[in-house]
Amino acid sequence: MALGVTCNLPATSRLFTKSQYKGFLSSPAKFLAGFARNAELASISNWRITNKRPQKSSFIVAVVNFPEDYDDVLKQAKDATKAALNDGKKLLEVEFPTAGLKSVSGDAEGGIEMTSSMMLIRDFCLNFLASEQYARTRIFFPDVNEVAAAKAGIFEGTYFKLDYLTKPSGLEDIGFTKKVRVVDHLKPTDEIIVVAYPYFNVNEMLAVEELYTQGTAESKVPILVFNGELDRIRSGYYPPFFYPKLAALAKSFLPKFETVYYIHNFKGNHGGTLFRAYPGPWQGLPSLDHKVQSFM
């Protein structure tokens, strides 16, 4: 039997409050076991934690099983994204590991992880979008070098509009050239914006905020951030004293995102997985085989 535990949280992209979330990050299984005891659920053999959130649809939401492979991941992510767009969501997040479904960030070298993400983004877009939408889909990569690599390699021959978030220039930094705003890259024909892994440079998510606040917030064009590691910003990984703009993002911008597909693994003696496929519940999966079992 699976039992849903109502957390009475708003429809944000996080399962817990800020303090609870940090507790989960440090020891997910211990934290969730304690939650079960507090809720007098320790005797239940199988249970899930869900966040209660309003839905436009009246049908019963089915719980999605943890994927078996990356084919499953892409199908589940496609279905979740379509459901969120149908519900009117405009800022969407898809996040999952690329070095294996049980891996964590850093298990593979950074360049390999980015290349894997690039391949998965291509496959996702090719399957998620109708062919007539390809030329109306703008995919932003972190910088101009990544765009060049995509055009010459994995995205060669596709019809997507490939673009960049940042273009590092020493001349811009000292004021010799005019800074190009990323929002100026948007075109009236764009129907959806996909942002590819904007986590290597802190300026990349700031550029995403610019795309939204100065562009798509008015045009209502949805933005999908793909493997952006937004939890780095949410969890305070970047000290606010040194990165005040990122700290502001965590309060003003990131709460607007709907996490439509999410896999995050935690290693160690109390490891596990946090999993969600929109519009379903968040699932805490402590066992290595990703079955929902007792935390006791």
JOKA-V610310 format. One record per residue. N is the residue number from 0. RES is the residue in three letters. PSI is psi in whole degrees, 0 to 359 (none if undefined). OMEGA is omega in whole degrees, -180 to 180 (none if undefined). BURIAL is 1 if it has 9 or more other ideal C-beta (glycine too) atoms within 8 Angstrom, else 0. Layout:
BEGIN
N/RES/PSI/OMEGA/BURIAL
N/RES/PSI/OMEGA/BURIAL
END
This chain:
BEGIN
0/MET/139/176/0
1/ALA/130/-177/0
2/LEU/127/177/1
3/GLY/136/178/1
4/VAL/113/-178/1
5/THR/126/-180/0
6/CYS/351/180/1
7/ASN/50/-180/0
8/LEU/154/176/1
9/PRO/167/-177/0
10/ALA/72/176/0
11/THR/183/-176/0
12/SER/9/179/1
13/ARG/149/-178/1
14/LEU/323/-174/1
15/PHE/169/170/1
16/THR/172/-175/0
17/LYS/313/-178/0
18/SER/320/178/0
19/GLN/321/-178/1
20/TYR/318/178/1
21/LYS/324/176/1
22/GLY/321/177/1
23/PHE/319/-180/1
24/LEU/322/-176/0
25/SER/325/-179/0
26/SER/83/-172/0
27/PRO/315/-177/1
28/ALA/317/178/1
29/LYS/316/-178/0
30/PHE/314/-177/1
31/LEU/327/175/1
32/ALA/318/177/1
33/GLY/321/177/0
34/PHE/319/180/1
35/ALA/318/179/1
36/ARG/316/-180/1
37/ASN/329/180/0
38/ALA/6/-179/0
39/GLU/46/-179/0
40/LEU/13/-173/1
41/ALA/337/-178/1
42/SER/353/179/0
43/ILE/130/-175/1
44/SER/327/-180/0
45/ASN/129/-180/1
46/TRP/160/178/1
47/ARG/153/171/1
48/ILE/130/179/1
49/THR/158/169/1
50/ASN/125/-178/1
51/LYS/125/-177/0
52/ARG/144/-178/0
53/PRO/142/178/0
54/GLN/144/176/0
55/LYS/327/-177/0
56/SER/152/-177/0
57/SER/355/-177/0
58/PHE/160/179/0
59/ILE/131/-178/0
60/VAL/126/178/0
61/ALA/144/177/0
62/VAL/128/-180/1
63/VAL/133/178/0
64/ASN/153/178/0
65/PHE/138/-175/1
66/PRO/151/177/1
67/GLU/328/-177/0
68/ASP/184/-177/0
69/TYR/338/172/0
70/ASP/317/176/0
71/ASP/317/-180/1
72/VAL/310/-177/1
73/LEU/322/178/1
74/LYS/314/-180/1
75/GLN/318/179/1
76/ALA/321/178/1
77/LYS/312/-179/1
78/ASP/319/-179/1
79/ALA/318/-180/1
80/THR/317/178/1
81/LYS/319/179/1
82/ALA/319/-180/1
83/ALA/318/178/1
84/LEU/322/177/1
85/ASN/332/177/0
86/ASP/5/175/1
87/GLY/13/179/0
88/LYS/139/-177/1
89/LYS/341/175/1
90/LEU/114/-173/1
91/LEU/148/180/1
92/GLU/130/170/1
93/VAL/128/-175/1
94/GLU/124/174/1
95/PHE/156/-178/1
96/PRO/150/-177/1
97/THR/353/-179/1
98/ALA/20/-175/1
99/GLY/145/-174/0
100/LEU/346/176/1
101/LYS/7/-176/0
102/SER/167/173/1
103/VAL/165/179/0
104/SER/130/-179/0
105/GLY/349/177/0
106/ASP/329/175/0
107/ALA/158/178/1
108/GLU/146/-173/0
109/GLY/317/180/0
110/GLY/323/179/0
111/ILE/318/179/1
112/GLU/318/180/1
113/MET/319/178/1
114/THR/319/177/1
115/SER/317/177/1
116/SER/319/-180/1
117/MET/317/179/1
118/MET/317/-178/1
119/LEU/324/176/1
120/ILE/317/177/1
121/ARG/311/-178/1
122/ASP/321/178/1
123/PHE/311/-177/1
124/CYS/320/180/1
125/LEU/327/-178/0
126/ASN/331/-177/1
127/PHE/323/-174/0
128/LEU/149/171/1
129/ALA/151/-174/0
130/SER/327/180/0
131/GLU/348/179/0
132/GLN/348/-175/1
133/TYR/313/-176/1
134/ALA/350/178/1
135/ARG/15/178/1
136/THR/122/-179/1
137/ARG/123/-180/1
138/ILE/117/179/1
139/PHE/123/172/1
140/PHE/166/-175/1
141/PRO/318/-177/1
142/ASP/179/-175/1
143/VAL/327/180/0
144/ASN/322/180/0
145/GLU/324/176/1
146/VAL/316/179/1
147/ALA/318/179/0
148/ALA/320/180/1
149/ALA/316/-179/1
150/LYS/325/-177/1
151/ALA/349/-175/0
152/GLY/258/-169/0
153/ILE/325/-178/1
154/PHE/8/-180/1
155/GLU/132/178/0
156/GLY/355/177/0
157/THR/167/-176/0
158/TYR/8/178/0
159/PHE/152/174/1
160/LYS/110/-177/1
161/LEU/132/-174/1
162/ASP/180/-177/1
163/TYR/152/178/1
164/LEU/320/-176/1
165/THR/150/175/1
166/LYS/88/-176/0
167/PRO/132/-180/0
168/SER/120/176/0
169/GLY/329/179/0
170/LEU/323/177/0
171/GLU/319/-176/1
172/ASP/327/-178/0
173/ILE/8/171/0
174/GLY/13/-178/0
175/PHE/338/177/0
176/THR/156/-180/0
177/LYS/133/179/0
178/LYS/132/179/0
179/VAL/125/180/0
180/ARG/135/-178/0
181/VAL/330/-179/1
182/VAL/336/178/1
183/ASP/348/178/0
184/HIS/340/-178/0
185/LEU/146/180/1
186/LYS/152/180/0
187/PRO/338/-179/0
188/THR/352/-179/0
189/ASP/130/179/1
190/GLU/333/177/0
191/ILE/145/178/1
192/ILE/127/175/1
193/VAL/129/-180/1
194/VAL/121/-174/1
195/ALA/121/174/1
196/TYR/66/-179/1
197/PRO/64/-176/1
198/TYR/351/-174/1
199/PHE/322/-179/0
200/ASN/136/-176/0
201/VAL/337/-179/1
202/ASN/346/-175/0
203/GLU/315/177/1
204/MET/332/174/1
205/LEU/324/176/1
206/ALA/324/177/1
207/VAL/319/177/1
208/GLU/319/178/1
209/GLU/318/178/1
210/LEU/320/-177/1
211/TYR/304/-172/1
212/THR/326/-177/0
213/GLN/2/-177/0
214/GLY/283/-168/1
215/THR/342/177/1
216/ALA/325/179/1
217/GLU/320/-177/0
218/SER/344/-180/0
219/LYS/16/175/0
220/VAL/126/-178/1
221/PRO/149/175/1
222/ILE/127/176/1
223/LEU/115/176/1
224/VAL/122/-173/1
225/PHE/115/180/1
226/ASN/54/180/1
227/GLY/358/-178/1
228/GLU/49/-179/1
229/LEU/339/179/1
230/ASP/337/175/1
231/ARG/317/-179/1
232/ILE/317/-178/1
233/ARG/321/-172/1
234/SER/0/-180/1
235/GLY/22/179/1
236/TYR/323/177/0
237/TYR/116/-178/1
238/PRO/128/-178/0
239/PRO/329/-178/1
240/PHE/321/-179/0
241/PHE/336/-177/0
242/TYR/64/-176/1
243/PRO/327/-179/0
244/LYS/322/177/0
245/LEU/321/177/1
246/ALA/322/178/1
247/ALA/325/178/1
248/LEU/320/-178/1
249/ALA/332/-178/1
250/LYS/324/-170/0
251/SER/329/-171/0
252/PHE/310/-175/1
253/LEU/326/177/1
254/PRO/344/178/0
255/LYS/345/-177/0
256/PHE/143/168/1
257/GLU/122/177/1
258/THR/103/-173/1
259/VAL/332/176/1
260/TYR/132/-170/1
261/TYR/128/170/1
262/ILE/121/177/1
263/HIS/119/-179/1
264/ASN/148/176/1
265/PHE/126/-178/1
266/LYS/170/178/0
267/GLY/185/-177/0
268/ASN/331/-179/0
269/HIS/41/-177/1
270/GLY/177/180/1
271/GLY/195/-177/1
272/THR/138/171/1
273/LEU/126/-170/1
274/PHE/139/173/1
275/ARG/141/170/1
276/ALA/115/-178/1
277/TYR/141/2/1
278/PRO/21/-176/1
279/GLY/180/-177/1
280/PRO/163/168/1
281/TRP/140/-179/1
282/GLN/129/172/1
283/GLY/117/-174/1
284/LEU/96/-173/1
285/PRO/339/-174/1
286/SER/157/-177/0
287/LEU/335/179/0
288/ASP/7/175/0
289/HIS/36/170/0
290/LYS/147/-178/0
291/VAL/110/-175/1
292/GLN/172/179/0
293/SER/144/176/1
294/PHE/0/-176/1
295/MET/none/none/0
END
